[in-house]
């Protein structure tokens, strides 16, 4: 498994169970949408300063795995 994917988490009690960057409520799909619309990584990081470049690369890696129709085992966090 790509170590970047450890930055992605899924919790049914956070953002309706959508994949997010660990420790945030920022959807992976939001990051991918920004990049697809033409934003640069630097622009995304400026908009969301709590993110790192590795977080953005993790979102891209997640999208790449999903596009290959691979099942990605992202552990669920325990409900708080």
CNS distance restraints for C-alpha pairs under 8 A (distance, minus, plus):
assign (resid   1 and name CA) (resid   5 and name CA) 7.37 0.50 0.50
assign (resid   2 and name CA) (resid   6 and name CA) 7.84 0.50 0.50
assign (resid   2 and name CA) (resid  61 and name CA) 7.74 0.50 0.50
assign (resid   3 and name CA) (resid   7 and name CA) 7.99 0.50 0.50
assign (resid   4 and name CA) (resid   8 and name CA) 7.88 0.50 0.50
assign (resid   4 and name CA) (resid  54 and name CA) 7.00 0.50 0.50
assign (resid   4 and name CA) (resid  55 and name CA) 7.61 0.50 0.50
assign (resid   4 and name CA) (resid  57 and name CA) 7.24 0.50 0.50
assign (resid   4 and name CA) (resid  58 and name CA) 4.83 0.50 0.50
assign (resid   4 and name CA) (resid  61 and name CA) 7.20 0.50 0.50
assign (resid   5 and name CA) (resid  58 and name CA) 5.53 0.50 0.50
assign (resid   5 and name CA) (resid  59 and name CA) 7.85 0.50 0.50
assign (resid   5 and name CA) (resid  61 and name CA) 6.97 0.50 0.50
assign (resid   5 and name CA) (resid  62 and name CA) 6.46 0.50 0.50
assign (resid   5 and name CA) (resid  74 and name CA) 7.90 0.50 0.50
assign (resid   6 and name CA) (resid  74 and name CA) 7.74 0.50 0.50
assign (resid   7 and name CA) (resid  21 and name CA) 5.76 0.50 0.50
assign (resid   7 and name CA) (resid  22 and name CA) 5.22 0.50 0.50
assign (resid   7 and name CA) (resid  55 and name CA) 6.46 0.50 0.50
assign (resid   7 and name CA) (resid  58 and name CA) 6.41 0.50 0.50
assign (resid   8 and name CA) (resid  19 and name CA) 6.31 0.50 0.50
assign (resid   8 and name CA) (resid  20 and name CA) 5.61 0.50 0.50
assign (resid   8 and name CA) (resid  21 and name CA) 4.75 0.50 0.50
assign (resid   8 and name CA) (resid  22 and name CA) 5.26 0.50 0.50
assign (resid   8 and name CA) (resid  28 and name CA) 7.81 0.50 0.50
assign (resid   8 and name CA) (resid  58 and name CA) 7.05 0.50 0.50
assign (resid   8 and name CA) (resid  59 and name CA) 7.50 0.50 0.50
assign (resid   8 and name CA) (resid  62 and name CA) 7.97 0.50 0.50
assign (resid   8 and name CA) (resid  74 and name CA) 7.21 0.50 0.50
assign (resid   9 and name CA) (resid  19 and name CA) 5.61 0.50 0.50
assign (resid   9 and name CA) (resid  20 and name CA) 5.52 0.50 0.50
assign (resid   9 and name CA) (resid  21 and name CA) 6.21 0.50 0.50
assign (resid   9 and name CA) (resid  22 and name CA) 5.29 0.50 0.50
assign (resid   9 and name CA) (resid  74 and name CA) 6.20 0.50 0.50
assign (resid   9 and name CA) (resid  75 and name CA) 6.87 0.50 0.50
assign (resid   9 and name CA) (resid  76 and name CA) 6.87 0.50 0.50
assign (resid   9 and name CA) (resid  77 and name CA) 7.36 0.50 0.50
assign (resid  10 and name CA) (resid  14 and name CA) 7.54 0.50 0.50
assign (resid  10 and name CA) (resid  17 and name CA) 5.51 0.50 0.50
assign (resid  10 and name CA) (resid  18 and name CA) 6.03 0.50 0.50
assign (resid  10 and name CA) (resid  19 and name CA) 4.84 0.50 0.50
assign (resid  10 and name CA) (resid  20 and name CA) 6.42 0.50 0.50
assign (resid  10 and name CA) (resid  74 and name CA) 6.65 0.50 0.50
assign (resid  10 and name CA) (resid  75 and name CA) 6.88 0.50 0.50
assign (resid  10 and name CA) (resid  76 and name CA) 5.30 0.50 0.50
assign (resid  10 and name CA) (resid  77 and name CA) 6.67 0.50 0.50
assign (resid  11 and name CA) (resid  15 and name CA) 7.79 0.50 0.50
assign (resid  11 and name CA) (resid  16 and name CA) 7.74 0.50 0.50
assign (resid  11 and name CA) (resid  17 and name CA) 5.01 0.50 0.50
assign (resid  11 and name CA) (resid  18 and name CA) 7.44 0.50 0.50
assign (resid  11 and name CA) (resid  19 and name CA) 7.82 0.50 0.50
assign (resid  11 and name CA) (resid  76 and name CA) 5.26 0.50 0.50
assign (resid  11 and name CA) (resid  77 and name CA) 5.18 0.50 0.50
assign (resid  11 and name CA) (resid  78 and name CA) 7.30 0.50 0.50
assign (resid  11 and name CA) (resid  79 and name CA) 7.25 0.50 0.50
assign (resid  12 and name CA) (resid  16 and name CA) 5.64 0.50 0.50
assign (resid  12 and name CA) (resid  17 and name CA) 3.90 0.50 0.50
assign (resid  12 and name CA) (resid  18 and name CA) 7.61 0.50 0.50
assign (resid  12 and name CA) (resid  76 and name CA) 7.62 0.50 0.50
assign (resid  12 and name CA) (resid  79 and name CA) 7.60 0.50 0.50
assign (resid  13 and name CA) (resid  17 and name CA) 6.29 0.50 0.50
assign (resid  13 and name CA) (resid  79 and name CA) 6.48 0.50 0.50
assign (resid  14 and name CA) (resid  18 and name CA) 7.45 0.50 0.50
assign (resid  14 and name CA) (resid  25 and name CA) 7.04 0.50 0.50
assign (resid  15 and name CA) (resid  20 and name CA) 7.91 0.50 0.50
assign (resid  15 and name CA) (resid  25 and name CA) 6.57 0.50 0.50
assign (resid  15 and name CA) (resid  27 and name CA) 7.79 0.50 0.50
assign (resid  18 and name CA) (resid  27 and name CA) 6.68 0.50 0.50
assign (resid  19 and name CA) (resid  27 and name CA) 5.93 0.50 0.50
assign (resid  19 and name CA) (resid  28 and name CA) 5.79 0.50 0.50
assign (resid  19 and name CA) (resid  29 and name CA) 7.80 0.50 0.50
assign (resid  20 and name CA) (resid  24 and name CA) 6.73 0.50 0.50
assign (resid  20 and name CA) (resid  25 and name CA) 5.94 0.50 0.50
assign (resid  20 and name CA) (resid  26 and name CA) 5.32 0.50 0.50
assign (resid  20 and name CA) (resid  27 and name CA) 4.31 0.50 0.50
assign (resid  20 and name CA) (resid  28 and name CA) 5.15 0.50 0.50
assign (resid  21 and name CA) (resid  25 and name CA) 6.92 0.50 0.50
assign (resid  21 and name CA) (resid  26 and name CA) 5.88 0.50 0.50
assign (resid  21 and name CA) (resid  27 and name CA) 6.62 0.50 0.50
assign (resid  21 and name CA) (resid  28 and name CA) 6.47 0.50 0.50
assign (resid  21 and name CA) (resid  55 and name CA) 6.60 0.50 0.50
assign (resid  21 and name CA) (resid  59 and name CA) 7.72 0.50 0.50
assign (resid  26 and name CA) (resid  30 and name CA) 7.07 0.50 0.50
assign (resid  26 and name CA) (resid  31 and name CA) 7.78 0.50 0.50
assign (resid  27 and name CA) (resid  31 and name CA) 6.74 0.50 0.50
assign (resid  28 and name CA) (resid  32 and name CA) 6.35 0.50 0.50
assign (resid  28 and name CA) (resid  59 and name CA) 5.24 0.50 0.50
assign (resid  28 and name CA) (resid  62 and name CA) 7.94 0.50 0.50
assign (resid  29 and name CA) (resid  33 and name CA) 5.97 0.50 0.50
assign (resid  29 and name CA) (resid  59 and name CA) 7.66 0.50 0.50
assign (resid  30 and name CA) (resid  34 and name CA) 6.23 0.50 0.50
assign (resid  31 and name CA) (resid  35 and name CA) 6.33 0.50 0.50
assign (resid  31 and name CA) (resid  44 and name CA) 7.41 0.50 0.50
assign (resid  31 and name CA) (resid  56 and name CA) 6.90 0.50 0.50
assign (resid  31 and name CA) (resid  59 and name CA) 6.77 0.50 0.50
assign (resid  32 and name CA) (resid  36 and name CA) 5.99 0.50 0.50
assign (resid  32 and name CA) (resid  59 and name CA) 6.72 0.50 0.50
assign (resid  32 and name CA) (resid  60 and name CA) 6.74 0.50 0.50
assign (resid  32 and name CA) (resid  63 and name CA) 7.60 0.50 0.50
assign (resid  33 and name CA) (resid  37 and name CA) 6.09 0.50 0.50
assign (resid  34 and name CA) (resid  38 and name CA) 6.64 0.50 0.50
assign (resid  34 and name CA) (resid  39 and name CA) 5.54 0.50 0.50
assign (resid  34 and name CA) (resid  44 and name CA) 7.20 0.50 0.50
assign (resid  35 and name CA) (resid  39 and name CA) 4.92 0.50 0.50
assign (resid  35 and name CA) (resid  40 and name CA) 6.25 0.50 0.50
assign (resid  35 and name CA) (resid  41 and name CA) 7.21 0.50 0.50
assign (resid  35 and name CA) (resid  44 and name CA) 7.87 0.50 0.50
assign (resid  39 and name CA) (resid  43 and name CA) 5.91 0.50 0.50
assign (resid  39 and name CA) (resid  44 and name CA) 6.62 0.50 0.50
assign (resid  40 and name CA) (resid  44 and name CA) 6.38 0.50 0.50
assign (resid  41 and name CA) (resid  45 and name CA) 6.15 0.50 0.50
assign (resid  41 and name CA) (resid  53 and name CA) 7.21 0.50 0.50
assign (resid  41 and name CA) (resid  56 and name CA) 7.10 0.50 0.50
assign (resid  42 and name CA) (resid  46 and name CA) 6.08 0.50 0.50
assign (resid  43 and name CA) (resid  47 and name CA) 6.17 0.50 0.50
assign (resid  44 and name CA) (resid  48 and name CA) 6.07 0.50 0.50
assign (resid  45 and name CA) (resid  49 and name CA) 5.26 0.50 0.50
assign (resid  45 and name CA) (resid  50 and name CA) 7.68 0.50 0.50
assign (resid  45 and name CA) (resid  51 and name CA) 6.00 0.50 0.50
assign (resid  45 and name CA) (resid  52 and name CA) 6.69 0.50 0.50
assign (resid  45 and name CA) (resid  53 and name CA) 7.27 0.50 0.50
assign (resid  51 and name CA) (resid  55 and name CA) 5.96 0.50 0.50
assign (resid  51 and name CA) (resid  56 and name CA) 7.35 0.50 0.50
assign (resid  52 and name CA) (resid  56 and name CA) 6.65 0.50 0.50
assign (resid  53 and name CA) (resid  57 and name CA) 6.24 0.50 0.50
assign (resid  54 and name CA) (resid  58 and name CA) 5.95 0.50 0.50
assign (resid  55 and name CA) (resid  59 and name CA) 6.38 0.50 0.50
assign (resid  56 and name CA) (resid  60 and name CA) 6.44 0.50 0.50
assign (resid  57 and name CA) (resid  61 and name CA) 6.07 0.50 0.50
assign (resid  58 and name CA) (resid  62 and name CA) 6.07 0.50 0.50
assign (resid  59 and name CA) (resid  63 and name CA) 6.20 0.50 0.50
assign (resid  60 and name CA) (resid  64 and name CA) 6.11 0.50 0.50
assign (resid  61 and name CA) (resid  65 and name CA) 6.21 0.50 0.50
assign (resid  62 and name CA) (resid  66 and name CA) 6.18 0.50 0.50
assign (resid  63 and name CA) (resid  67 and name CA) 6.09 0.50 0.50
assign (resid  64 and name CA) (resid  68 and name CA) 6.56 0.50 0.50
assign (resid  65 and name CA) (resid  69 and name CA) 6.70 0.50 0.50
assign (resid  65 and name CA) (resid  70 and name CA) 5.79 0.50 0.50
assign (resid  65 and name CA) (resid  71 and name CA) 7.87 0.50 0.50
assign (resid  65 and name CA) (resid  72 and name CA) 7.32 0.50 0.50
assign (resid  66 and name CA) (resid  70 and name CA) 5.72 0.50 0.50
assign (resid  66 and name CA) (resid  71 and name CA) 7.22 0.50 0.50
assign (resid  66 and name CA) (resid  72 and name CA) 7.58 0.50 0.50
